[in-house]
Amino acid sequence: MTPEQILQDLRSDRVKKVIMDGDYSAEIDDQYTLAYALGCKNLEILGVCASAQYEEGCAEDTEEVMLRAIRDVKVTYEALDIDYDKIPLFEG
């Protein structure tokens, strides 16, 4: 597809199937993006992957950071009154 065709498709009413992926515990931008996507009528969120933000020399345990990201996705789900079972949440 050409860039013009991609933009035309993005602007169309066709429902796009999406898997969200982010480091939801790093900054607030990923939670806003998730909330926005969950509210879009032209997006069908198939699942959410919560990953850990990695920074060289960071003393934090990567698994602990990922678990915080999972928690933050769940908080977003709760704020939007979305069942955990409705949209699968994956570690990684």
All heavy atoms as an XYZ file, in Angstrom:
726
protein
N       0.833     -1.182      0.000
C       0.000      0.000      0.000
C       0.873      1.238      0.000
O       1.922      1.266      0.634
C      -0.900      0.037      1.249
C      -1.978     -1.015      1.306
S      -2.974     -0.940      2.830
C      -4.118      0.343      2.393
N       0.401      2.236     -0.677
C       1.117      3.515     -0.689
C       0.784      4.275      0.595
O      -0.234      3.990      1.250
C       0.689      4.365     -1.899
O      -0.685      4.748     -1.725
C       0.891      3.620     -3.206
N       1.600      5.260      0.963
C       1.276      6.069      2.145
C      -0.103      6.728      2.039
O      -0.833      6.810      3.032
C       2.388      7.109      2.174
C       3.544      6.431      1.507
C       2.921      5.582      0.428
N      -0.470      7.140      0.857
C      -1.782      7.762      0.659
C      -2.910      6.762      0.913
O      -3.933      7.090      1.520
C      -1.906      8.342     -0.758
C      -1.004      9.524     -1.024
C       0.444      9.140     -1.326
O       0.720      7.960     -1.661
O       1.310     10.016     -1.192
N      -2.726      5.517      0.451
C      -3.741      4.482      0.672
C      -3.858      4.135      2.154
O      -4.955      3.904      2.650
C      -3.402      3.227     -0.137
C      -3.571      3.393     -1.628
C      -3.009      2.202     -2.395
O      -1.936      1.690     -2.080
N      -3.746      1.767     -3.423
N      -2.726      4.111      2.841
C      -2.738      3.830      4.280
C      -3.504      4.926      5.016
O      -4.366      4.649      5.858
C      -1.301      3.685      4.828
C      -0.650      2.434      4.247
C      -1.306      3.647      6.357
C       0.825      2.320      4.518
N      -3.226      6.183      4.696
C      -3.931      7.292      5.335
C      -5.423      7.251      5.030
O      -6.257      7.491      5.907
C      -3.340      8.635      4.892
C      -2.004      8.994      5.517
C      -1.446     10.263      4.876
C      -2.159      9.188      7.013
N      -5.759      6.940      3.798
C      -7.166      6.846      3.415
C      -7.863      5.744      4.222
O      -8.981      5.920      4.704
C      -7.294      6.583      1.917
C      -8.722      6.552      1.436
C      -8.794      6.313     -0.072
O      -7.812      5.998     -0.732
N      -9.992      6.458     -0.614
N      -7.191      4.610      4.378
C      -7.761      3.511      5.159
C      -7.907      3.900      6.629
O      -8.920      3.609      7.260
C      -6.902      2.259      5.032
C      -7.497      1.085      5.791
O      -8.687      0.779      5.568
O      -6.779      0.489      6.608
N      -6.908      4.580      7.183
C      -6.983      5.008      8.576
C      -8.151      5.951      8.812
O      -8.786      5.932      9.859
C      -5.679      5.678      9.004
C      -4.476      4.760      9.193
C      -3.219      5.575      9.429
C      -4.713      3.790     10.329
N      -8.454      6.774      7.821
C      -9.539      7.755      7.944
C     -10.912      7.157      7.625
O     -11.926      7.799      7.873
C      -9.263      8.927      7.023
C      -8.051      9.727      7.457
C      -7.753     10.852      6.495
N      -6.580     11.585      6.939
C      -5.639     12.038      6.138
N      -5.740     11.870      4.829
N      -4.606     12.690      6.622
N     -10.936      5.951      7.105
C     -12.205      5.319      6.728
C     -12.954      4.838      7.975
O     -12.413      4.809      9.082
C     -11.949      4.131      5.790
O     -11.451      3.029      6.516
N     -14.195      4.435      7.776
C     -15.018      3.922      8.868
C     -14.780      2.442      9.150
O     -15.394      1.879     10.057
C     -16.503      4.137      8.547
C     -16.898      5.599      8.652
O     -16.202      6.353      9.364
O     -17.893      5.991      8.016
N     -13.898      1.809      8.381
C     -13.608      0.392      8.585
C     -13.047      0.182      9.995
O     -12.220      0.943     10.472
C     -12.574     -0.088      7.549
C     -12.253     -1.574      7.641
C     -11.222     -1.981      6.597
N      -9.905     -1.444      6.875
C      -9.027     -1.972      7.734
N      -9.337     -3.063      8.410
N      -7.847     -1.430      7.907
N     -13.533     -0.853     10.669
C     -13.039     -1.170     12.010
C     -11.687     -1.870     11.876
O     -11.555     -2.864     11.167
C     -14.047     -2.057     12.778
C     -13.470     -2.490     14.111
C     -15.354     -1.316     12.969
N     -10.681     -1.307     12.556
C      -9.330     -1.870     12.516
C      -9.100     -2.715     13.759
O      -9.374     -2.293     14.874
C      -8.264     -0.767     12.474
C      -8.196      0.004     11.162
C      -9.246      1.046     11.146
C      -9.125      1.981      9.955
N     -10.306      2.831      9.837
N      -8.587     -3.930     13.571
C      -8.266     -4.820     14.686
C      -6.852     -4.475     15.170
O      -5.925     -4.407     14.372
C      -8.355     -6.273     14.251
C      -9.772     -6.670     13.854
C      -9.829     -8.098     13.365
C     -11.195     -8.445     12.868
N     -12.148     -8.742     13.895
N      -6.716     -4.269     16.492
C      -5.472     -3.746     17.051
C      -5.053     -4.565     18.272
O      -5.893     -4.967     19.081
C      -5.661     -2.265     17.475
C      -4.413     -1.710     18.117
C      -6.081     -1.415     16.299
N      -3.753     -4.787     18.393
C      -3.162     -5.298     19.622
C      -2.321     -4.165     20.187
O      -1.399     -3.677     19.526
C      -2.303     -6.548     19.371
C      -3.175     -7.683     18.851
C      -1.574     -6.962     20.654
C      -2.412     -8.911     18.422
N      -2.651     -3.725     21.378
C      -1.934     -2.617     22.020
C      -0.697     -3.176     22.737
O      -0.759     -4.242     23.337
C      -2.838     -1.910     23.037
C      -4.120     -1.334     22.471
S      -3.877      0.086     21.395
C      -3.203      1.276     22.536
N       0.381     -2.438     22.682
C       1.615     -2.839     23.356
C       2.252     -1.590     23.930
O       2.374     -0.574     23.232
C       2.559     -3.515     22.364
C       3.859     -3.959     23.025
O       3.781     -4.590     24.089
O       4.925     -3.665     22.476
N       2.618     -1.639     25.191
C       3.243     -0.462     25.778
C       3.888     -0.758     27.109
O       3.659     -1.794     27.727
N       4.698      0.189     27.535
C       5.338      0.127     28.850
C       4.504      1.008     29.789
O       4.894      2.097     30.149
C       6.798      0.563     28.783
C       6.977      1.946     28.180
O       6.015      2.480     27.594
O       8.075      2.501     28.297
N       3.355      0.508     30.152
C       2.316      1.290     30.814
C       2.712      1.861     32.165
O       2.031      2.739     32.674
C       1.037      0.451     30.929
C       0.458      0.130     29.585
C       0.764     -1.061     28.934
C      -0.357      1.031     28.928
C       0.262     -1.345     27.678
C      -0.865      0.762     27.669
C      -0.553     -0.430     27.052
O      -1.043     -0.698     25.799
N       3.795      1.422     32.751
C       4.193      1.968     34.049
C       5.275      3.041     33.929
O       5.663      3.623     34.926
C       4.699      0.851     34.966
O       5.887      0.296     34.455
N       5.743      3.318     32.716
C       6.845      4.272     32.549
C       6.369      5.720     32.662
O       6.828      6.473     33.502
C       7.552      4.047     31.218
N       5.461      6.112     31.801
C       4.872      7.441     31.829
C       3.378      7.296     31.595
O       2.897      6.248     31.210
C       5.462      8.354     30.726
C       6.934      8.645     30.874
C       7.781      7.712     30.023
O       7.241      7.098     29.085
O       8.969      7.587     30.310
N       2.649      8.375     31.752
C       1.190      8.325     31.656
C       0.702      8.258     30.204
O      -0.452      7.918     29.961
C       0.576      9.544     32.390
C      -0.938      9.378     32.614
C       0.859     10.832     31.633
C      -1.297      8.345     33.618
N       1.566      8.509     29.227
C       1.112      8.582     27.826
C       0.503      7.271     27.330
O      -0.478      7.287     26.576
C       2.239      9.029     26.902
C       3.414      8.058     26.878
O       3.731      7.461     27.917
O       4.016      7.906     25.802
N       1.035      6.144     27.756
C       0.502      4.857     27.286
C      -0.890      4.580     27.847
O      -1.740      4.024     27.156
C       1.450      3.712     27.614
C       2.706      3.742     26.750
O       2.660      4.296     25.639
O       3.736      3.217     27.195
N      -1.145      4.992     29.088
C      -2.483      4.813     29.641
C      -3.500      5.670     28.893
O      -4.616      5.237     28.616
C      -2.538      5.148     31.139
C      -1.816      4.156     32.006
C      -0.401      4.593     32.311
O       0.275      5.180     31.494
N       0.057      4.294     33.502
N      -3.117      6.899     28.543
C      -4.001      7.763     27.760
C      -4.256      7.168     26.376
O      -5.379      7.185     25.881
C      -3.412      9.172     27.606
C      -3.621     10.056     28.802
C      -2.538     10.537     29.523
C      -4.900     10.426     29.214
C      -2.720     11.355     30.625
C      -5.089     11.240     30.317
C      -3.997     11.706     31.013
O      -4.180     12.515     32.106
N      -3.205      6.639     25.762
C      -3.354      6.026     24.440
C      -4.292      4.832     24.515
O      -5.163      4.659     23.661
C      -1.983      5.589     23.893
O      -1.123      6.726     23.829
C      -2.096      4.956     22.527
N      -4.138      4.005     25.543
C      -5.007      2.844     25.717
C      -6.449      3.282     25.933
O      -7.367      2.763     25.294
C      -4.524      1.990     26.894
C      -5.385      0.779     27.245
C      -5.494     -0.192     26.066
C      -4.821      0.077     28.477
N      -6.666      4.250     26.808
C      -8.027      4.723     27.079
C      -8.660      5.297     25.811
O      -9.827      5.024     25.509
C      -8.009      5.767     28.186
N      -7.886      6.063     25.059
C      -8.397      6.635     23.806
C      -8.766      5.520     22.820
O      -9.845      5.535     22.234
C      -7.349      7.562     23.186
C      -7.789      8.165     21.879
C      -8.627      9.274     21.856
C      -7.390      7.603     20.674
C      -9.051      9.818     20.647
C      -7.811      8.141     19.464
C      -8.636      9.252     19.459
O      -9.059      9.776     18.269
N      -7.873      4.544     22.669
C      -8.117      3.449     21.728
C      -9.346      2.640     22.137
O     -10.147      2.236     21.285
C      -6.887      2.541     21.640
N      -9.513      2.408     23.433
C     -10.669      1.645     23.910
C     -11.979      2.381     23.640
O     -13.027      1.762     23.509
C     -10.528      1.347     25.404
C      -9.459      0.311     25.744
C      -9.175      0.317     27.246
C      -9.872     -1.071     25.281
N     -11.909      3.698     23.530
C     -13.105      4.488     23.267
C     -13.377      4.748     21.798
O     -14.428      5.296     21.457
N     -12.461      4.359     20.923
C     -12.634      4.601     19.483
C     -13.584      3.580     18.880
O     -13.380      2.378     19.021
C     -11.283      4.515     18.766
S     -10.260      5.950     19.005
N     -14.577      4.074     18.170
C     -15.549      3.163     17.548
C     -14.960      2.430     16.354
O     -15.476      1.401     15.942
C     -16.804      3.915     17.143
C     -16.568      4.952     16.068
C     -17.835      5.655     15.669
C     -17.481      6.675     14.586
N     -18.528      6.873     13.660
N     -13.878      2.930     15.785
C     -13.278      2.301     14.606
C     -12.114      1.375     14.954
O     -11.380      0.946     14.069
C     -12.804      3.353     13.616
C     -13.948      4.100     12.978
O     -15.099      3.687     13.091
N     -13.653      5.191     12.309
N     -11.912      1.097     16.245
C     -10.866      0.174     16.663
C     -11.468     -0.967     17.459
O     -12.324     -0.754     18.320
C      -9.826      0.879     17.535
C      -8.990      1.968     16.885
C      -8.038      2.567     17.921
C      -8.218      1.447     15.696
N     -11.026     -2.170     17.160
C     -11.375     -3.339     17.964
C     -10.087     -3.814     18.624
O      -9.188     -4.327     17.953
C     -11.964     -4.455     17.100
C     -12.314     -5.681     17.891
C     -12.786     -6.840     17.020
O     -13.032     -6.641     15.812
O     -12.888     -7.953     17.555
N      -9.980     -3.609     19.926
C      -8.775     -3.988     20.656
C      -8.854     -5.485     20.938
O      -9.721     -5.946     21.674
C      -8.629     -3.191     21.965
C      -8.787     -1.691     21.727
C      -7.289     -3.512     22.630
C      -7.814     -1.094     20.748
N      -7.943     -6.248     20.352
C      -7.933     -7.700     20.506
C      -7.205     -8.134     21.775
O      -7.459     -9.221     22.297
C      -7.274     -8.355     19.294
C      -7.921     -8.058     17.942
C      -7.103     -8.682     16.828
C      -9.347     -8.541     17.911
N      -6.289     -7.324     22.251
C      -5.517     -7.658     23.440
C      -4.561     -6.533     23.781
O      -4.333     -5.622     22.981
N      -4.015     -6.600     24.980
C      -3.053     -5.606     25.453
C      -1.835     -6.342     25.989
O      -1.968     -7.269     26.792
C      -3.663     -4.714     26.557
C      -2.636     -3.743     27.108
C      -4.882     -3.961     26.028
N      -0.662     -5.953     25.517
C       0.611     -6.492     26.012
C       1.270     -5.420     26.870
O       1.540     -4.323     26.381
C       1.534     -6.854     24.855
S       0.888     -8.120     23.775
N       1.497     -5.730     28.127
C       2.149     -4.793     29.036
C       3.604     -5.210     29.192
O       3.900     -6.306     29.648
C       1.443     -4.779     30.383
N       4.495     -4.343     28.785
C       5.923     -4.664     28.847
C       6.631     -3.718     29.810
O       6.089     -2.707     30.230
C       6.544     -4.564     27.452
O       6.358     -3.272     26.926
N       7.856     -4.069     30.135
C       8.670     -3.253     31.031
C       9.544     -2.315     30.221
O      10.118     -2.709     29.214
C       9.551     -4.148     31.903
N       9.606     -1.082     30.666
C      10.536     -0.147     30.043
C      11.937     -0.517     30.518
O      12.169     -0.696     31.714
C      10.210      1.287     30.462
C      11.191      2.295     29.917
C      10.992      3.670     30.530
O      10.488      3.793     31.639
N      11.389      4.689     29.812
N      12.855     -0.660     29.577
C      14.221     -1.020     29.948
C      15.119      0.188     29.786
O      15.104      0.849     28.751
C      14.756     -2.162     29.089
C      16.201     -2.472     29.388
C      16.546     -3.198     30.512
C      17.213     -1.999     28.564
C      17.870     -3.465     30.809
C      18.544     -2.261     28.858
C      18.867     -2.996     29.979
O      20.177     -3.247     30.270
N      15.875      0.483     30.825
C      16.867      1.551     30.759
C      18.198      0.987     31.223
O      18.269      0.331     32.262
C      16.466      2.729     31.636
C      15.267      3.481     31.111
C      14.965      4.717     31.951
O      15.873      5.219     32.643
O      13.817      5.160     31.915
N      19.227      1.258     30.456
C      20.574      0.807     30.802
C      20.942      1.314     32.190
O      20.757      2.488     32.511
C      21.566      1.334     29.768
C      22.950      0.741     29.887
C      22.995     -0.722     29.484
O      22.298     -1.090     28.528
O      23.727     -1.482     30.130
N      21.400      0.414     33.028
C      21.842      0.786     34.367
C      20.725      0.941     35.380
O      20.964      1.339     36.507
N      19.500      0.634     34.979
C      18.362      0.744     35.899
C      18.452     -0.366     36.935
O      18.622     -1.532     36.591
C      17.048      0.663     35.119
S      15.598      0.821     36.165
N      18.319     -0.004     38.186
C      18.468     -0.992     39.261
C      17.200     -1.814     39.472
O      17.240     -2.830     40.146
C      18.845     -0.282     40.551
N      16.090     -1.390     38.892
C      14.825     -2.091     39.124
C      14.786     -3.419     38.380
O      15.301     -3.557     37.283
C      13.647     -1.239     38.686
C      13.412     -0.042     39.574
C      12.103      0.623     39.243
O      12.095      1.437     38.320
O      11.107      0.299     39.905
N      14.135     -4.368     38.990
C      13.930     -5.678     38.402
C      12.929     -5.547     37.255
O      11.848     -4.983     37.410
C      13.400     -6.619     39.484
C      13.101     -8.021     38.980
O      13.618     -8.397     37.912
O      12.357     -8.728     39.673
N      13.272     -6.076     36.079
C      12.421     -5.966     34.899
C      11.050     -6.592     35.135
O      10.028     -6.040     34.732
C      13.103     -6.638     33.685
O      14.377     -6.041     33.497
C      12.287     -6.461     32.435
N      11.001     -7.731     35.814
C       9.714     -8.378     36.081
C       8.844     -7.498     36.973
O       7.633     -7.371     36.753
C       9.905     -9.743     36.727
C       8.583    -10.459     36.940
C       8.741    -11.872     37.463
O       9.876    -12.326     37.672
O       7.710    -12.516     37.663
N       9.450     -6.861     37.967
C       8.701     -5.977     38.854
C       8.098     -4.801     38.071
O       6.944     -4.431     38.280
C       9.623     -5.452     39.956
C       8.949     -4.505     40.927
C       9.931     -3.948     41.944
O      10.819     -4.700     42.387
O       9.792     -2.768     42.277
N       8.870     -4.247     37.155
C       8.385     -3.128     36.337
C       7.238     -3.595     35.435
O       6.239     -2.890     35.268
C       9.534     -2.521     35.512
C       9.026     -1.420     34.589
C      10.616     -1.976     36.425
N       7.366     -4.783     34.863
C       6.305     -5.319     34.009
C       5.035     -5.551     34.823
O       3.931     -5.262     34.357
C       6.734     -6.627     33.352
C       5.705     -7.119     32.366
S       5.584     -8.899     32.177
C       5.925     -9.574     33.736
N       5.161     -6.057     36.042
C       3.990     -6.284     36.886
C       3.309     -4.963     37.247
O       2.084     -4.901     37.349
C       4.380     -7.065     38.140
C       4.811     -8.517     37.880
C       5.310     -9.165     39.162
C       3.682     -9.322     37.250
N       4.094     -3.897     37.408
C       3.501     -2.568     37.622
C       2.740     -2.126     36.380
O       1.685     -1.505     36.467
C       4.582     -1.549     37.972
C       4.875     -1.478     39.438
C       5.494     -0.170     39.874
N       6.484      0.378     38.969
C       7.799      0.302     39.123
N       8.305     -0.321     40.167
N       8.614      0.846     38.260
N       3.279     -2.449     35.200
C       2.597     -2.106     33.952
C       1.264     -2.841     33.858
O       0.242     -2.250     33.468
C       3.477     -2.442     32.747
N       1.244     -4.116     34.242
C       0.002     -4.899     34.275
C      -1.005     -4.223     35.207
O      -2.179     -4.060     34.869
C       0.273     -6.351     34.737
C       1.145     -7.098     33.728
C      -1.014     -7.084     35.053
C       0.420     -7.664     32.550
N      -0.540     -3.841     36.369
C      -1.413     -3.173     37.351
C      -1.991     -1.889     36.760
O      -3.180     -1.605     36.903
C      -0.629     -2.859     38.624
C      -1.472     -2.170     39.702
C      -0.632     -1.424     40.704
N       0.012     -0.307     40.015
C       1.189      0.206     40.353
N       1.863     -0.297     41.341
N       1.693      1.217     39.687
N      -1.164     -1.113     36.058
C      -1.633      0.149     35.493
C      -2.653     -0.065     34.374
O      -3.580      0.731     34.219
C      -0.453      0.990     35.006
C       0.361      1.558     36.160
O      -0.120      1.497     37.311
O       1.459      2.074     35.909
N      -2.510     -1.136     33.602
C      -3.523     -1.462     32.591
C      -4.830     -1.818     33.285
O      -5.910     -1.378     32.877
C      -3.054     -2.601     31.662
C      -4.195     -3.068     30.767
C      -1.869     -2.154     30.814
N      -4.749     -2.595     34.353
C      -5.957     -2.969     35.093
C      -6.654     -1.737     35.673
O      -7.884     -1.652     35.680
C      -5.622     -3.978     36.188
C      -5.284     -5.355     35.643
C      -4.990     -6.331     36.759
C      -4.730     -7.723     36.204
N      -4.440     -8.683     37.271
N      -5.882     -0.779     36.147
C      -6.458      0.472     36.657
C      -7.183      1.202     35.531
O      -8.282      1.738     35.737
C      -5.356      1.365     37.283
C      -5.856      2.770     37.534
C      -4.842      0.741     38.571
N      -6.605      1.204     34.336
C      -7.256      1.831     33.181
C      -8.548      1.099     32.844
O      -9.576      1.735     32.595
C      -6.300      1.847     31.964
O      -5.077      2.500     32.332
C      -6.923      2.572     30.784
N      -8.515     -0.225     32.837
C      -9.729     -1.020     32.594
C     -10.811     -0.652     33.615
O     -11.971     -0.451     33.265
C      -9.441     -2.512     32.700
C      -8.816     -3.185     31.500
C      -8.312     -2.473     30.421
C      -8.725     -4.563     31.453
C      -7.743     -3.118     29.332
C      -8.161     -5.226     30.369
C      -7.668     -4.491     29.313
O      -7.109     -5.136     28.235
N     -10.420     -0.590     34.892
C     -11.389     -0.289     35.950
C     -11.980      1.103     35.773
O     -13.186      1.300     35.956
C     -10.736     -0.414     37.325
C     -10.442     -1.845     37.713
C      -9.597     -1.961     38.972
O      -9.321     -0.927     39.628
O      -9.185     -3.094     39.302
N     -11.160      2.073     35.418
C     -11.636      3.442     35.225
C     -12.654      3.525     34.088
O     -13.557      4.363     34.117
C     -10.461      4.382     34.947
N     -12.508      2.639     33.099
C     -13.417      2.628     31.947
C     -14.514      1.571     32.089
O     -15.286      1.364     31.153
C     -12.614      2.382     30.672
C     -11.576      3.460     30.344
C     -10.705      3.008     29.192
C     -12.252      4.776     30.034
N     -14.567      0.906     33.244
C     -15.557     -0.133     33.520
C     -15.511     -1.253     32.476
O     -16.534     -1.657     31.926
C     -16.954      0.473     33.609
C     -17.936     -0.433     34.338
O     -17.486     -1.223     35.196
O     -19.142     -0.365     34.025
N     -14.309     -1.753     32.217
C     -14.092     -2.836     31.252
C     -13.694     -4.091     32.021
O     -12.807     -4.049     32.876
C     -12.995     -2.460     30.235
C     -13.473     -1.314     29.357
C     -12.583     -3.665     29.387
C     -12.426     -0.764     28.431
N     -14.366     -5.207     31.727
C     -14.018     -6.489     32.347
C     -12.644     -6.950     31.875
O     -12.315     -6.833     30.697
C     -15.035     -7.576     31.966
C     -16.287     -7.516     32.805
O     -16.213     -7.019     33.933
O     -17.332     -7.983     32.314
N     -11.875     -7.525     32.803
C     -10.563     -8.083     32.443
C     -10.702     -9.180     31.397
O      -9.832     -9.367     30.564
C      -9.842     -8.654     33.657
C      -9.562     -7.661     34.762
C      -9.774     -8.007     36.081
C      -9.085     -6.390     34.483
C      -9.515     -7.108     37.108
C      -8.824     -5.485     35.495
C      -9.036     -5.845     36.800
O      -8.780     -4.962     37.807
N     -11.799     -9.918     31.451
C     -12.011    -11.027     30.518
C     -12.386    -10.560     29.113
O     -12.249    -11.314     28.154
C     -13.098    -11.963     31.040
C     -12.706    -12.629     32.351
O     -11.495    -12.762     32.602
O     -13.606    -12.998     33.120
N     -12.872     -9.349     28.990
C     -13.322     -8.847     27.690
C     -12.155     -8.621     26.729
O     -12.227     -8.955     25.553
C     -14.110     -7.547     27.868
C     -14.654     -6.997     26.576
C     -15.431     -5.730     26.795
C     -15.864     -5.168     25.450
N     -16.437     -3.836     25.567
N     -11.086     -8.025     27.244
C      -9.903     -7.753     26.412
C      -8.700     -8.375     27.125
O      -8.284     -7.896     28.174
C      -9.690     -6.240     26.217
C     -10.922     -5.638     25.554
C      -8.434     -5.987     25.382
C     -10.908     -4.134     25.469
N      -8.146     -9.436     26.561
C      -7.034    -10.141     27.212
C      -5.833     -9.236     27.479
O      -5.510     -8.351     26.686
C      -6.659    -11.243     26.214
C      -7.836    -11.391     25.329
C      -8.506    -10.051     25.279
N      -5.194     -9.471     28.603
C      -4.012     -8.728     29.028
C      -2.860     -9.714     29.159
O      -2.975    -10.731     29.830
C      -4.302     -8.047     30.362
C      -3.197     -7.292     31.059
C      -2.597     -6.214     30.155
C      -3.730     -6.675     32.335
N      -1.760     -9.403     28.479
C      -0.616    -10.319     28.429
C       0.624     -9.678     29.038
O       0.851     -8.473     28.899
C      -0.307    -10.716     26.980
C      -1.454    -11.391     26.297
C      -2.293    -10.676     25.462
C      -1.687    -12.749     26.480
C      -3.358    -11.299     24.830
C      -2.748    -13.372     25.856
C      -3.591    -12.651     25.020
N       1.424    -10.488     29.697
C       2.716    -10.034     30.210
C       3.729    -10.069     29.085
O       3.766    -11.004     28.306
C       3.187    -10.957     31.337
C       2.292    -10.945     32.549
C       2.772    -11.917     33.610
O       3.765    -12.630     33.402
O       2.120    -11.969     34.669
N       4.540     -9.063     29.045
C       5.609     -9.077     28.047
C       5.550     -7.922     27.190
O       6.191     -7.493     26.372
